[in-house]
Amino acid sequence: MKKITFKVNGIPNEFIVDENLALIDLLRKGLHLTGTKQSCDRKGQCGACTVIVNGKTVRSCLTKVGELEGADVITIEGLGTPDNPHLIQEAFVLAGTIQCGFCIPGMIMAAKGLLDVNKNPSVEDIKKALRRNLCRCTGYGKIIEAIQLAGRFLRGETTPDQVRPAASAGQIGVSHPRPWSMMKACGVVKYTDDLVIPGVLEIAAVRSPHFNARVKSIDYAEAEKMPGVVGVITAADIKGTNSIAVAVPDEFIFCADHATVLGSPIAAVVATTRDEARAAAAAVRVEYEVLPRVATAAEALAEGAPNVNPDPDFSNIVYESELIKGDAEKAFSSSAHIIEEKFSTQLVHQACLEPETAVAYVDGEGDDAQLVVIGRSIHVHMHAAILSVAVGWDNVRYIEAFAGGQFGIKTDVTTEGIAAAAALHFKRPVRYTATLAESLVMTTKRHPYSMDVRLGADADGKLTAYGMDFIVEKGAHASIGFVIMDRSMDMLSGAYNLPNVKAEGKLVYTNDAWGGSARGAGPPQVNFALESAVDMMAVKLNMDPLEFRMKNSLHPGETTGTGQVVDEWAFLGCLEHIKPFYDKACKEAKDNKNETVRRGVGLAGASFGIGSANDSSNMAVELDPDDGLTVYGSVADPGEGNDAMLSQIAAHCTGIPLGKIRLSTRDSELVPDAGVSASSRQTFMSGGALVKACEELKAAMKEAGAKTHADLVAAGKPTRYMGKKILEDVQGVDKETGQGKTWGSFVHGAQLAEVEVDTKTGEVKILKMTTVVDPGTIFNPQAVIGQVEGGADMGAGYALREHFVLGKSKDWITYKFPTFATYFPKETVLLETPRSNAPLGGTGIGEFTLVATHPAIANAVYNAIGVRICDLPITPEKVLSALGKK
Amino acid sequence: MIKNEGRTIKRPYTRIIAGVEIMFNGEGFFITPSSWTEDVFQVLAQEAGVEEISDKQWMVVNFIRKFYAEQGKSPLNHHLKVGTNLSLAELEALFPGGLKYGVRRLTGLPDPCRRKVVGKRVKSD
C-alpha cells in the first residue's frame, strides 16, 4: 500500500492504495464516479474508461494509480452536469449522437483531449484521436458530427441555443434532444454495475469448458473456505423449475446433469468482492464426462447422430416450417430463366458494449417478501414471469436499469436468473456482472443460415417463382428460434412480387452458441439470399439492377409470400429516390477504372414487416398535479429512441409541453404491459396504444370541462387512463392454406453500397452507403437516422468481418468489432408515406438496415470484381480465392 | 411437456359465445381480453365443468378483471394472493384447469406465457 496524492476533477485527494490498482477501480469503486465505464475486461480495447490525466487522454483500465502522484485527473463528471453541461456534452446531445450511451463518456473525454489541442479537427483527425474508442450503436458518423459541432461551439461560430430546436417547432418531425441523452452525456445515468449498493455481494459463475458434457460432480469445499466467500449455489439449491428457457425447456439457471454447450452455467460463488468471487469460482472443481460434440447441422441431421438436447423427447430438428404460395414447381418449369445458388450466413454476435449484468435483492420478510431484480430489459411477462417460476418465488418485481446496447440480445434472461436465485438463497443483495469473455458465451447470437435458392423469371424480366430450402443452426438452446424461422418465412418474399413461392426450413440443434433475437431476427439471412439472387437475375438478363428491382417491386393490391394483400408499398418510391445516387455512383465507378483497386456499386432493398399476429400493447397516461403528464408502459429503451417517440407523441397528442412529459417505463410494478422492445414494434404498437391513452384522457377532460389536473379531480374523474392496441386483423398464416396476413405494417427502404476491392490484398473498403427509407411519419429525424446509420455499420460488419466462433471470440479484437478505422460515410434520405393504421402515420425503423446493408455490399463486391461470394463474411481470403477461380 | 415430433401449432380460432364473436389463441386464451363478458365467462366456466359460480369464484374473477382493466397487465401470482386473500393452493383449486387454464383463461387474460408452441408449421395436403 502507498499514499498517493492527486486531484480528481479539481479536488485534491489523498489515497492509500495498492499502487498497482487500476485508476478505473479507484474512480468507480472508491469515488463512485461511475460515468467511467468498462467493457473489454481491462484490455484497453474499448475506450469506455477514457479519462484525462494531466491534459492527455488515457484509458483508466491500463493506468496504475501508483503512477499518478501529483497528477490532475478529469473524468466525465468533472466536465459538466445536466444543469451546467460542457459544450462538448451539448454537442453530443444536439447532434443526436447518443443512443445506449455506454460508450459516450469515454467518447466525450477523448473528444475533449482532441479539442483541447485542435478546435477545428478534420474527420481524419477525429478518427485518429478516437481510434481506441468503440461504439456499436452509431456507426461513428454521429460522433464525428458531434465533435465537429463541438468545435464550432468552442470556436464561437454558433451556440447550443442556436442549434437546439425551438419549443414552438412542434413535435412531429423535429429532432428534439432525447429525454435521457444529457444525463448519459454527463455520465450520471446508472447502468446496473453503476448502482451504489453498500454491502452488496458479488457473484462469479462456474461455467463448463466443454462443448458437450455430463456433470458428474461439483466440489466446492475449497472454494467455500476462500477469503470473502459467503457461499456457493448450484441447481440443487433452486426452489423453482430452474428453467429460463422461452419455449423448449433446454436452458437453465444452473445445469444439473448436462452441460450442452461451452459456457453452460454449473454453479456460482457469492463473495464480498468480485475478485474474491472470481478467485473462488476458479477453485470449484467440477468433474465432467466429456461427450461427443455435434458441431454442425449436417452432423446433427446425420443418421445415428446423438441428441443435443439430453431430453429424449426432443430430436435434433427443433422446428420445421414451410411456405407455399401458388405453384412454384409449375412456374419454374415454364420460366425462361432460372438462377440457382447456395448462400450461407455466419454466426454473429449482437455485441453490446455493456457486459451482461444484474442485481437482485429481497425486499421484506417472510413469504410475502418481494424479490427485486434489476435487470437488462423490462418485459413484464417474459422476464418477471419466467424468473418467478424459475426461482420459485411468486412476488417478483423487475426493474430495468439503463442498458448498454440491446439489438435483440436482452429478450432472453441471462444474468438475472443467477442473481435472482442467489439473492433468494443467501437473503442478501447480490450483483452479477459478468466479464466480457463470459458475456460472449452466455448470450444469444444471430443464427447461421444455409440456403439453397432458386429464382425464376420470364423472358420479359418479370419474376415468376422463388424457392428456398434452408437449414438454421440453432445451437444448444431453442430460445426463440422458431419465431426467427417464422419471421424468415413471413418476410421471405422481401420487397418483390413473387407470384409463386415454395420454401422449407429446418431449425437444427448443435452443441454450439445458440441463436436468438438479433436485430432483424430472421429476415437479414433470407434477404441476403433473395437480394443476391435478384441481382444475379438482373445480370443474367442483362438488365440494370435498379430497373429490374423497379420492374418487380410489389404494388398495392398484390400479395406477399404469405398471401397478405398490401394496401401500400412505399418500396418503389425508395427506389425512385435512390436512382440519382445510383446513377452518380455508377458514373464515378466507371470513371475510376483501376485494375488493382476496383470500384463496385451494389443495391439491395428491404420491406420489413412490423406488428406480428395478435400483437398487443398497453400504455397509460396520468395527468400530474402540476399539469404535466406521466407516460406509463414497459417500453424498454436501451438506446433506439423510444424515449423520444413516447415523449413527442404524448406532447403532440395532449399539447402538454415536452419538458413536462415524464416517462415511467422501467418498473414492472408501475407499468402496463407494452410487450417487448424488439421486432421494431414499439413505435407501431406502443406508440399506437399511447395515442389511444391520450385520447381517453382528452375525452375525459372534455366531458368534465376540465383544463387542469385540479379541474379533473374536482369533477371526480380519474387522472390516469389506459390505451390498448391489439392487432386483431393480423392472424398469421393459416395451417390449412399456408397463407395469411402476417404483418400490421411495413417499413421500406433501399440501400446503395459503393465499395473498392483491392485485388492484391482482397480487402473491401466501403466508400459510402446511401439509404433511402420510408417508415411513414417521422417523429424525430435524428433518432431515425441514428438507427439507419448504426444499422448500416452493423450490417457492414456482418458483410465483411464479423464471425463469432465459440471459444475463440473472446474479446472485441478477436470478434473484429467495428472501429473508427472501419468507419465509412453514410447518407440517409427520409421519405414519409403515412401508414393508415399506424400512430399518427408512423411505423418502426430499428431493424430495417440489418436487412439490406449486407446484400448491398455483397452485390457491390460482385459489381467490382465480377465474382460473387455467396457465403458471409466476405473476407479478404474469400475475395482472393474467388479471384483465383475466376 | 411439449414435444417436437409431428406436432402442429395450434392455430387461433373464433367462436361466438353468448352472442359475442371471440378470438382465442391455440391454447384457448382470449386474444382480445376486451371481448370478455360475464355471460361469456359463465358459458366457458360451464364448459369447464363448473355448474354454478360461487361467491368466492366471482370475487376472484372480479378482482382479476379490475386489475387487468386498471393496470394493463395480468396479475402475477403474488398480486392474486394479496388481492384475493387466498393461498396459491386455494387459487389453484378454484377452477378446473388450475391457475393457468382455469383462473387465467376463464377470466379472459392473455396467455401468460405468450410462447408459441414448438412444432411444425406446414401446409396440410
Interface residues (C-beta under 8 A of the other chain):
Chain A: V246 A247 V248 P249 D311 D313 F314 S315 I317 V318 Y319 E320 S321 E322 I324 D368 Q370 V380 H381 M382 A384 A385 S388 D394 N395 V396 A478 F482 V483 M485 D486 M489 A613 N614 S616 N618 M619 A620 Y632 G633 S634 V671 P672 D673 M722 K724 I726 E728 Q731 G732 V733 D734 K735 E736 T737 G738
Chain B: M1 I2 K3 N4 E5 T8 I9 R11 P12 M23 N25 I31 T32 S34 A69 E70 Q71 G72 K73 S74 L76 N77 H78 K81 V82 L88 P110 P112 C113 R114 R115 K116 V117 V118 G119 K120 R121 V122 K123 S124
